[in-house]
Each structure stands twice: as C-alpha cells, then as structure tokens.
Amino acid sequence: MSSHTKIVASKFATRGMPSVLLMAMFAAMGMARAEAGEVSGSITLTSDYLFRGITQTNEEPALQGGIEYAADSGFYAGAWGSSISWLSDSDPDISSQVEIDGYLGYRGDFGDSGVGYDVGAIYYWYPGDYPSGFNSADTTEVYFGVGWSFLSAKYSYAVTDLFGIPDSDGSSALDLGASWEVAPGWSLDAAVGKQWVENVDGGDYAYWKVGAGKSFDNGFDIAVAYNDNDLIGPDETWTFAVTKSF
C-alpha cells in the first residue's frame, strides 16, 4: 500500500460505531417514514478494490455491498462496505479488515438545463483494534458533483485528517468521468482524477482508468477496467467485477 494515502500514524483509533453512521441510519429511517421514495442496494465481487487509483486489498479480491434510501424530494442516505487489507498490511497489530461508509446528501437538477447536481457528506469508518500511537484512519469528506448527458465531475474535500495522514485535513480530490452506451446494455467508461494531500511533500498524484460494462435484465452487471496512476512503483491493474443490484 502506498504511503501517499490511507496510512495511519500518531493517535488512538476510534472505536464503536461513529455518530455519523448512526445519523445516516436514522436519517434514512426518518425519510422512509416521512415521504415516498425507494430503497436500492447491490452486492459486488471484484478482483481488486481500488480507491482513487490505489489498491485497498493488496491486489486481492474484495466483497462489497451497499444499501440506500432515496426520497422523491431528492434527499438520500445510505451505507456501503467492503473488505480491505491496507491497514493490517501496514501493521500486523491492526485488526481492521473492513471499511464501512455512511453518507447523506441531496440530488437535484438545475432547472430544465439537463444538468444535475449532487451534494453531501460521507464518513469512512475502519472498525478494529489498533495499537496506541496510531492516528485514526476514519475520515469525513464533503462533496459536490455535477452531471450532464454522459459526463460527470465530483469534488471531495476532507474536513478531517485524510485516512490517517497527520495534519492532512483540507486535502481534496477531483474526479472526472464519462460513460457512453454503445449498444443496449453495453457501455464504455473512462475516468481521470487528482488527489491533493495537504502537508505531504510529493503526496499529490493523478489516477485514471478505462473500461467497459454489460448490464443484464436480471439485475446483474459485469465490468472490466484498466487502472493506472502516476505514483512510483507497481500500479497498472486490470479489474473485473460482478454486481447484483436489487
């Protein structure tokens, strides 16, 4: 795992379910009672879990899943999780093997322009046992995204230390993507991003991917992608994923 991101140092780690995740759960239940909407979810098996161009599982497979409640008004809340290994790979005294994310947000459109927007906050939680002297990897980001036709852009800003990197609050990331439906059920995808890490010399890096996907009427999707970044060391990676949506 690269030292540029998702590393830990210098404080005691957080234990127990964070209040942000509880807030997301309560918000979802509250919206479900208060107004019409829908619940959706998915389960994914992927050959490698990459986050902003860096493997979180030491290039090994990951099992992932998520659930979301989206109200008709545009508000939404959800949770998503994945198996990981980057924390225990960095220190055998760390037991964390899972990432759980809770998020809240609002989606809407700029009038009849065809441009949509998405604004919200996400909490990345890494439950487990940690030795003393390690900075908590738990991270909170706020984000804003826009989309038009086949194009999308998203800006994320860390209001806490970024995945355990000391004094890195204020770090940010920009993701640009495009997805074309080339035939019914078939798509081509491309994305490029940049991660800026505060107070780390040489910590900034870029990442990108190209891929293709196929959706089936039974709710299954398959996707293959080539991923790379400009960090020093092995980074070129092919991924294959199978997803079941419900």
N, C-alpha and C positions, 0 to 999 in steps of 0.2 A: 504494500500500500504506500502510495506517495506521501511524503511528509508535507506536501503543499496543502492538503485538505483532509478533513476528517481524521485528525490526530488528537491526542489528549495530553494534557500536562497540568499541573500545579495546584489543583484544588480537590476537595472531596466531591465525588459524583452525587447527583441527585438520586434519591431512592423513593419508591412509591409512585403511584400514578399522578402525574402533574395536573395542576388545576386547569391548565389549558385543554387537556384532553377531556377532562370532566365537563368543562364548559361546552366543548364541541358536542359531546353526547347529549347533554341537557338541552342545548340549542336545537339539535336535530329532533329530539322528542317533543320539544315545545312547538316547533314548526309543524310537526306531523299532526299535533292536536289542533293547532290554530288555523291552518289553512291547507288547501288542496295542494298536492304535489305527488312526487313519485320517489320510490326507493329503487336504486340500482346498485349493482355490485359486479365483481369479477374475481376470478382466480386465475393466476398465471404461473406457468413453469417456464423459466428462462435459463439459457445456458450460462448466463453471466449477468449479474446485476451491476449496471453502470450508472453512476450518478455524476452528471456533468463531466462525462468523459473518463471517469476513473472507476475501476472495479471496486465493488464493496464486498466481494466474496472470493478474492484471490483467484479470479477467473474460473470459479466453480459454479455449478448451477444454483439457482435460488427459487424458492417457493414464495409467491406473493399473493396478496388478496386485499380487497377493499370494499367498503360499502358507503353509500352516500344518499342523503335525503335532499332533494331539490324541490323547493316550494315554487308554486306557479308565479309568485311575486318576483322571483329571481334570487332570493336568499338560498344558501345551501350550507350543509355541514356534513362532514364525513370523517372516516378513518381509513388508513391504509397501512399495511405492514409487509415486511419482507425479512427473510433470513439474511444474515450478514456474517462476516468473519473479520472485518478490518480492525475492529477493536481488540479482539483476542489475538489476532495475528501480531499486533503491535506490542502486546504484553500478555504473557501466558497467565498472569494473575487476574486478568479481566475476564469475567464470565459472560459478558453480553454477547448474545448470538442473534438478536432480533432488533429491528427498527420498527417503531410504531409511530405513525404520523397522525395528528389530529388537525383539522383545518376548518375554517369558517370563511364565507365570502358572499359576494353578490355578483350576479351576471346580468347584463342588460345590453341594450343597443343604443347607439347614437341616432335617435330618430329613425328615419327611413333611409339612412345612408348605406345600410348594408354592413356597417362596421359595428362589431360587438366588442364589449369590454368585460373584464373580469378583475375584481379587486378583492383581496382577502389577506388572511394571515395563516401560517402553518407552523406547527410545533413538531420538531423531530425528537423523539424520545428513544433512548437506548437503555432499557432496564437491565440490571445486572449488578454484580458485585465488583467493586473497584478498590485497588489499594489506595491508601492515603497518599496525598501529593499529586493526584491526577485531577486535571481540570475536567469538569463535566462536558461530555460531548453533546449534551442536549442543546438544541438550537431553535430559536424563534426567528422566522423571517416574515416580512410583509411583502406583498407582491401586487403588481398591476400588469394586466395583459390586454392586448387588443388583437382582433382577428378580422380579416376581410377575405372573402372567397377562399382561396387555397393557401393564404398567407397568415402567419401568426407571429406575435412578438410578446415576450414576457420579461419584466424586470423584477428582480428579487433583491431585498435589502435586509441584512441581518441586524436585528436590534439587540442581539446577544453575541458573545464570542462565537465564531464560526466553527462548529464541530470540534470544539476543544482547543483551538489555536489561541493562545493567550493574547489578550488585548486586540482581538480581531473584530470586535463589534464595529459595524459600519461597512463591512465587506458587502459586495454586491455581485450580481450575475445578470447577464443579458442573454436571452435565448431567442433565436430567430428560426422559424420553421416554415416549410412548405409541404403540402400534400396534394397530389393530383390523383383523381380517379381516372385511370386509363382505360378501364373496361368495367362492366358491372361486377362489383365485389373486389376488384383489383386496384391497388394504389401504389404509387411511387412516392417516397418521402425523402426529404433532405433537411438537415438542421445544422446550425453553427451556433456556438456560444462562446462567451468570455466570462471567466471568473476573476474578480479582483479581490485580493486578500489584503486587508489593512495591516500595516506594521510588520509585514514579512517581506524582506528583500528577495526579489525573484519569485514571489509567491503567485503572481498573476499568470494565467495560462489560458489558451484557447482550446476548443474541442469541436468536433464535427462528426457527422455521420450521414450515410446514405443508405436507403433500404427499400424494401418492397413488402407489401402485405396482401393477404387474401381473407375476406370475410365470407362466412358461410351462413345460410339461413337458419341453422340450428343454434346459433349463438357462439360458435367457435371462430376464432381468428388465429392465423399464423403470421409470423413476421420474421424477416431476416434482415440484418443490417451490418454494415461495415463501419466500425468506430475508430477514431484516432484522436490524438491530442498533440500539443507541441512540447510536452514535458520530456525530459531526458529519461531514457530507459524504455523497456518494452511497453508498448501501449496500443499497437494495432490489434484490433479484436473483432472477430465475427461473432455475432449473437444470433440465436434462434429462440423464438418464444411461441408458446401455445397458450391462448387465453380463452376462457369460457365466461361469457357475460350472462348476467341474469337480472 
